[in-house]
């Protein structure tokens, strides 16, 4: 299911996608008190209730046999970031990644960085590799038989210098 601008509310808070993913877990309860206790950092009962309301309103959760379930196994914004709400969401999850350094032991997280100098032609190659890796991660998540934990995976690629074209021309 591809999200569009009408789904901007989905990215309003970091915990809305996390609540949606919790619906995959056996024993999931659509109880705001229960939900508020599941997430780290904890959210309020009101925030949990609002997240459920948002997900139901957007059709991203639905009721089946008296239980809330994900309407679609996978949702995406597509390959390219669009809209201010997506940009803000990325800022927030990057902040969550920084906080995870102190919040979780190294055995429960993986943070790494690579700084290198590459040809101009390498950037699209790296971007394609990241897109392939993301697709592989989605496939692994879809095949998960006993989902137990909601995780956040952020992948960043950005320049640390100008492209050098101006300098090479002088």
Helices and strands as residue ranges (DSSP letters): G 5-11, H 14-22, H 32-38, H 45-57, E 61-64, E 67-70, H 84-103, G 106-108, H 122-142, H 165-169
